[in-house]
Amino acid sequence: MGKPKISIAIPTYNEEKNIKECLDSILRQKYPESKLEVFVVDGGSLDKTIEIAKVYPVTIIPNPEKDAQRGKMLALKKATGDYYIYLDGDSFLKGTNWFTKMLKPLLEDTSIIASFSRYYSRKSDHWLTRFLYYDPIGRDPIYEFFSPAIEKSFKQKRAGYYLCEFNKDLIPPEGRCLYRVSILKKSLIYKRHKFMELDNLAILVSEGKTRFAYVPSAGFYHNFILGFKSLIRKRFRNINKNYLHQEEGRYYTWFNLRSPRGLLKVLIWIVYANTLVFGFLRGIYKSIKYKDPVCLIEPVLNIIETDIIIFGFAWYFFAKRK
């Protein structure tokens, strides 16, 4: 039996600094190149992104909406592979056996819908990236508070991976998965305008597709944060796109301000974040655990990100009233 075909979507916009390393990380894998279908879905880059990408065996897809989630869906609709995954233009596969490791649970157990991995940092990464990736799925402290850890979904440890069982109240926020295309095409996901990775998890769970596999040894690198300015810009953009301006109904939310329980949890976090001592103590604990003083930044990060969210909502509702 031959190896299955894998379709990979890479939404891009001005990624000339990263796209070569991204594509190199895919094509250096010990996996037949003929079984890899790579789409670079570009939102009109003004730099050399396309020029660089054309050197590689990839298909270029224009993305007029300049929206990464729309780009992922455009690629899915053109995919002819048995499995589908997306990568950001500034993310890279770890090692040379990535596809083999990620496929293993899917080939062994047909009840598993998709496999996912974790993030790793490198010495060259910004110290903020290093801090974030002490959490396997790169959650900031605020998102650790509002979402379940991967470990809570573990049902069984198997050779090379963990079998995970999700439910509507237990969906770890890591949607960068290697999916079975046959499942996606039968799902509501395939009918939507955008490929919203966390919404997809909630949709699949609602459709009874609850089994996933966590493959920690596969791994990603991601040039995610380049400094505080970069972090603030990304977090404000996420609040704006995911909560304040929604073109399609959302199935996954980090917090729910409409329920008393959800509102209470938000208030608890605000008190926690603004009481510096709690974050400082947790920062000390993590610094000892990981032997890295960068974790002492936690109380500062808590306040900054909490204020970003509060400002984002306040700005939106004030502007809306005007």
RAJO-V756856 format. One record per pair of residues at least 6 apart in sequence whose C-alpha atoms are under 8 Angstrom apart, sorted by the first residue. I is the first residue (numbers start at 1). J is the second residue. D is the distance in whole Angstrom. If there is no record, write none. Layout:
BEGIN
<<I	J	D> <I	J	D>>
END
This chain:
BEGIN
<<3	35	7> <4	35	7> <4	81	7> <4	82	6> <4	83	8> <5	35	4> <5	36	6> <5	37	7> <5	80	8> <5	81	5> <5	82	5> <5	83	7> <6	35	6> <6	36	5> <6	37	6> <6	81	5> <6	82	6> <6	83	5> <6	84	6> <6	85	8> <7	36	6> <7	37	5> <7	38	6> <7	39	8> <7	76	8> <7	79	6> <7	80	7> <7	81	5> <7	82	7> <7	83	6> <7	84	5> <7	85	7> <8	36	7> <8	37	6> <8	38	5> <8	39	6> <8	84	6> <8	85	5> <8	86	5> <8	87	7> <9	38	6> <9	39	5> <9	40	6> <9	41	7> <9	71	8> <9	72	6> <9	75	6> <9	76	8> <9	84	8> <9	85	6> <9	86	4> <9	87	6> <10	38	8> <10	39	6> <10	40	5> <10	41	6> <10	72	7> <10	86	6> <10	87	5> <10	88	6> <10	89	6> <11	40	6> <11	41	5> <11	42	6> <11	43	8> <11	68	5> <11	71	6> <11	72	6> <11	86	8> <11	87	7> <11	88	6> <11	89	6> <12	40	7> <12	41	6> <12	42	5> <12	43	6> <12	45	7> <12	49	8> <12	68	7> <12	88	7> <12	89	6> <13	42	6> <13	43	5> <13	44	6> <13	45	5> <13	46	8> <13	49	8> <13	66	8> <14	45	5> <14	46	6> <14	47	6> <14	48	7> <14	49	6> <15	45	8> <15	47	8> <15	48	8> <15	49	5> <15	89	6> <15	90	7> <16	47	6> <16	48	5> <16	49	4> <16	52	7> <18	89	6> <18	90	5> <18	91	8> <19	49	7> <19	52	7> <19	53	7> <19	89	5> <19	90	7> <20	52	7> <20	53	7> <21	92	7> <22	89	6> <22	90	7> <22	91	6> <22	92	5> <22	93	7> <23	53	8> <23	56	8> <23	92	8> <25	92	6> <25	93	5> <25	94	7> <25	95	8> <25	96	8> <26	92	8> <26	93	7> <27	33	7> <28	96	6> <29	95	8> <29	96	4> <29	97	6> <29	98	7> <29	99	7> <30	96	6> <30	97	6> <31	97	8> <31	99	7> <31	100	7> <36	81	8> <37	58	7> <37	59	8> <37	79	8> <37	80	8> <37	81	7> <38	57	8> <38	58	5> <38	59	6> <39	58	6> <39	59	5> <39	60	6> <39	61	7> <39	75	6> <40	53	7> <40	58	7> <40	59	6> <40	60	5> <40	61	6> <41	60	6> <41	61	5> <41	62	6> <41	63	6> <41	71	6> <41	72	7> <41	74	8> <41	75	7> <42	50	8> <42	60	7> <42	61	6> <42	62	5> <42	63	5> <42	66	7> <42	71	8> <43	62	6> <43	63	5> <43	64	6> <43	65	7> <43	66	4> <43	67	7> <43	68	8> <43	71	8> <44	62	7> <44	63	7> <44	64	7> <44	66	7> <50	60	8> <54	60	8> <61	74	8> <61	75	8> <63	70	8> <63	71	6> <63	74	8> <69	194	5> <69	195	5> <69	196	6> <70	193	7> <70	194	4> <70	195	6> <71	194	8> <71	195	8> <72	86	7> <72	194	7> <72	195	6> <73	190	8> <73	193	7> <73	194	5> <73	195	5> <76	84	7> <77	190	8> <81	181	7> <82	180	6> <82	181	6> <82	182	7> <83	178	6> <83	179	5> <83	180	5> <83	181	5> <84	178	6> <84	179	5> <84	180	7> <84	181	6> <85	176	7> <85	177	6> <85	178	5> <85	179	6> <86	176	7> <86	177	8> <87	176	8> <90	222	6> <90	223	5> <90	224	7> <91	220	7> <91	221	6> <91	222	4> <91	223	6> <91	224	8> <92	220	6> <92	221	5> <92	222	6> <93	218	8> <93	219	6> <93	220	5> <93	221	6> <94	218	6> <94	219	5> <94	220	5> <94	221	7> <95	218	7> <97	218	7> <98	218	5> <98	219	8> <101	160	7> <101	215	7> <101	217	8> <101	218	6> <102	115	6> <102	116	7> <102	117	8> <102	178	7> <102	215	6> <102	218	7> <103	115	8> <103	178	8> <105	112	7> <105	115	7> <105	161	7> <105	213	7> <106	112	6> <106	113	7> <106	114	7> <106	115	7> <111	211	6> <112	210	8> <112	211	5> <112	212	5> <112	213	7> <113	179	6> <113	180	6> <113	183	7> <113	209	7> <113	210	7> <113	211	6> <113	212	6> <114	177	6> <114	178	5> <114	179	4> <114	180	6> <114	211	8> <114	212	5> <114	213	6> <115	177	5> <115	178	5> <115	179	7> <115	212	6> <115	213	5> <115	214	6> <115	215	7> <116	174	7> <116	175	8> <116	176	6> <116	177	5> <116	178	6> <116	212	8> <116	213	6> <116	214	5> <116	215	6> <117	177	8> <117	214	6> <117	215	5> <117	216	5> <117	217	7> <117	218	6> <117	219	5> <117	220	7> <118	136	5> <118	137	5> <118	215	8> <118	216	6> <118	217	8> <118	218	8> <118	219	5> <118	220	6> <119	133	6> <119	136	6> <119	137	6> <119	138	7> <119	219	6> <119	220	5> <119	221	6> <119	222	7> <120	133	6> <120	134	8> <120	136	8> <120	219	6> <120	220	6> <120	221	5> <120	222	8> <121	129	7> <121	130	5> <121	133	6> <121	221	6> <121	222	8> <122	130	8> <122	221	8> <125	223	7> <126	225	7> <126	226	6> <126	227	7> <127	294	7> <128	225	7> <128	226	8> <128	227	7> <128	228	8> <128	294	8> <129	223	8> <129	224	7> <129	225	6> <129	226	8> <131	294	6> <131	295	6> <132	138	5> <132	139	6> <132	140	6> <133	139	8> <134	290	8> <137	173	8> <137	174	6> <141	298	7> <141	301	8> <141	302	7> <142	269	8> <142	302	7> <142	305	8> <142	306	8> <143	254	7> <145	269	8> <146	254	6> <146	255	7> <147	171	8> <147	172	7> <147	173	7> <147	254	7> <148	170	6> <148	171	7> <148	172	5> <148	173	8> <149	172	6> <150	172	5> <152	170	8> <153	164	5> <153	165	5> <153	166	6> <153	170	7> <153	171	8> <153	172	8> <154	162	6> <154	163	6> <154	164	5> <154	165	7> <155	162	7> <155	163	6> <155	164	5> <155	165	6> <156	162	6> <156	163	5> <156	164	7> <157	163	6> <160	215	7> <160	217	8> <161	213	6> <161	214	5> <161	215	5> <161	216	7> <162	213	6> <162	214	5> <162	215	7> <163	211	7> <163	212	6> <163	213	5> <163	214	7> <164	211	6> <164	212	5> <164	213	6> <164	214	7> <165	210	6> <165	211	5> <165	212	6> <166	172	8> <166	205	7> <166	210	5> <166	211	6> <166	212	8> <167	205	6> <167	210	6> <168	202	7> <168	205	6> <168	206	7> <171	201	7> <171	202	7> <173	198	6> <174	197	8> <174	198	7> <175	197	5> <175	198	5> <175	200	7> <175	201	7> <176	197	7> <184	190	6> <187	203	8> <187	204	7> <187	207	8> <188	203	7> <189	195	7> <189	200	6> <189	203	7> <198	251	8> <198	252	6> <199	250	6> <199	251	5> <199	252	5> <200	251	8> <201	252	8> <202	251	6> <202	252	6> <203	251	7> <204	210	7> <225	231	6> <232	305	7> <232	308	7> <235	305	8> <235	308	7> <235	309	8> <236	308	6> <236	309	7> <236	312	7> <239	309	7> <239	312	7> <240	312	7> <244	313	8> <244	316	7> <255	262	6> <255	266	7> <256	262	5> <256	263	7> <257	263	5> <257	266	8> <270	306	7> <272	278	7> <272	279	7> <273	279	7> <273	299	7> <273	302	5> <273	303	6> <273	306	7> <274	302	8> <274	303	6> <276	299	6> <276	300	8> <277	299	8> <278	299	8> <279	298	6> <279	299	4> <279	302	7> <280	296	7> <280	298	7> <280	299	5> <282	298	8> <283	295	5> <283	296	5> <283	297	7> <283	298	5> <283	299	7> <284	295	7> <284	296	6> <286	292	8> <286	295	6> <286	296	8> <287	293	5> <287	294	7> <287	295	5> <287	296	7>>
END
